[in-house]
Amino acid sequence: MLDIYVWFYTGVALVIIGSIATVIGPGVKDPIIRTLNTEIPAIGLSLIFLTYNSTIALLTYIAATVIITMILLRAIVRLEEVGAEL
């Protein structure tokens, strides 16, 4: 039973820390760090769902990663079109 609580609270901590890192993320110049800042909450959310069902956790992680990647790529392309510094 302790194992379930460890995964749940680790997921909650990752979601909180990752959300803060994502808010601070636009100030970071390196796109790899921006991507990592958005992946941390996705992993935390997957750990939270892992306490309930492993299939839900896997689908959540895949969906969150795909959506975040599409948004970041679109933002990078827009910034390059405008000519802004990344």
The 8 nearest C-alpha neighbors of each residue, nearest first, counted from 0:
[[1, 2, 3, 4, 5, 50, 6, 7],
 [0, 2, 4, 3, 5, 6, 7, 8],
 [1, 3, 5, 0, 4, 6, 7, 50],
 [4, 2, 6, 5, 1, 0, 50, 7],
 [5, 3, 7, 1, 2, 6, 8, 0],
 [4, 6, 2, 8, 3, 7, 9, 1],
 [7, 5, 9, 3, 4, 8, 46, 10],
 [6, 8, 47, 4, 10, 9, 5, 3],
 [9, 7, 11, 10, 5, 6, 4, 12],
 [8, 10, 12, 6, 11, 7, 5, 13],
 [11, 9, 43, 46, 13, 47, 7, 8],
 [10, 12, 8, 14, 13, 9, 43, 15],
 [11, 13, 9, 15, 10, 14, 16, 8],
 [14, 12, 43, 10, 16, 11, 15, 17],
 [15, 13, 40, 43, 17, 11, 12, 16],
 [14, 16, 18, 12, 13, 17, 11, 19],
 [17, 15, 13, 19, 18, 14, 12, 20],
 [18, 16, 40, 20, 39, 14, 19, 15],
 [19, 17, 21, 15, 20, 16, 14, 40],
 [18, 20, 22, 16, 17, 21, 23, 15],
 [21, 19, 17, 23, 18, 22, 36, 24],
 [22, 20, 24, 18, 36, 23, 19, 37],
 [21, 23, 19, 24, 20, 18, 25, 17],
 [22, 24, 20, 21, 25, 26, 19, 27],
 [23, 25, 21, 27, 26, 22, 33, 20],
 [26, 24, 27, 23, 22, 33, 21, 28],
 [27, 25, 24, 23, 28, 22, 33, 29],
 [28, 26, 24, 25, 29, 33, 32, 23],
 [27, 29, 85, 30, 26, 25, 33, 32],
 [28, 30, 31, 32, 27, 33, 85, 34],
 [31, 29, 33, 32, 34, 28, 85, 27],
 [32, 30, 34, 33, 29, 35, 36, 28],
 [31, 33, 35, 34, 30, 29, 36, 27],
 [34, 32, 30, 36, 31, 35, 24, 37],
 [33, 35, 31, 37, 32, 36, 30, 38],
 [34, 36, 38, 32, 37, 33, 31, 39],
 [37, 35, 33, 21, 34, 20, 38, 39],
 [36, 38, 34, 35, 39, 21, 40, 33],
 [37, 39, 35, 41, 36, 40, 34, 42],
 [38, 40, 17, 42, 41, 37, 36, 13],
 [41, 39, 14, 17, 43, 42, 38, 13],
 [42, 40, 38, 44, 43, 39, 60, 63],
 [41, 43, 45, 39, 40, 44, 46, 38],
 [44, 42, 10, 13, 40, 14, 46, 45],
 [43, 45, 47, 41, 46, 42, 10, 40],
 [44, 46, 56, 42, 48, 43, 47, 60],
 [47, 45, 49, 10, 43, 44, 48, 6],
 [48, 46, 7, 44, 10, 49, 45, 50],
 [47, 49, 56, 45, 51, 50, 46, 52],
 [50, 48, 46, 53, 56, 52, 51, 47],
 [51, 49, 48, 47, 3, 52, 7, 6],
 [52, 50, 48, 49, 53, 47, 55, 56],
 [51, 53, 49, 55, 54, 50, 48, 56],
 [52, 54, 49, 56, 55, 57, 51, 48],
 [55, 53, 57, 56, 52, 58, 49, 59],
 [54, 56, 58, 53, 52, 57, 59, 48],
 [57, 55, 45, 48, 49, 53, 59, 54],
 [56, 58, 54, 60, 59, 55, 61, 53],
 [57, 59, 61, 55, 60, 56, 62, 54],
 [60, 58, 56, 62, 57, 61, 63, 55],
 [59, 61, 57, 63, 58, 62, 45, 41],
 [60, 62, 58, 64, 59, 63, 65, 57],
 [63, 61, 59, 65, 64, 60, 58, 66],
 [64, 62, 60, 66, 65, 61, 59, 41],
 [63, 65, 61, 67, 62, 66, 68, 60],
 [66, 64, 68, 62, 63, 67, 61, 69],
 [65, 67, 69, 63, 68, 64, 62, 70],
 [66, 68, 70, 64, 69, 65, 63, 71],
 [69, 67, 71, 65, 66, 70, 64, 72],
 [68, 70, 66, 72, 67, 71, 73, 65],
 [71, 69, 67, 73, 68, 72, 74, 66],
 [72, 70, 74, 68, 73, 69, 75, 67],
 [71, 73, 75, 69, 74, 70, 68, 76],
 [72, 74, 76, 70, 71, 75, 69, 77],
 [73, 75, 71, 77, 72, 76, 70, 78],
 [76, 74, 72, 78, 77, 73, 71, 79],
 [75, 77, 79, 73, 78, 74, 72, 80],
 [78, 76, 74, 80, 75, 79, 73, 81],
 [77, 79, 75, 81, 83, 80, 76, 82],
 [78, 80, 82, 76, 81, 77, 83, 75],
 [81, 79, 77, 82, 78, 76, 83, 75],
 [80, 82, 78, 79, 83, 77, 76, 84],
 [83, 81, 79, 80, 78, 84, 77, 85],
 [82, 84, 78, 81, 79, 85, 80, 77],
 [83, 85, 82, 78, 79, 28, 81, 75],
 [84, 28, 83, 29, 78, 30, 75, 79]]
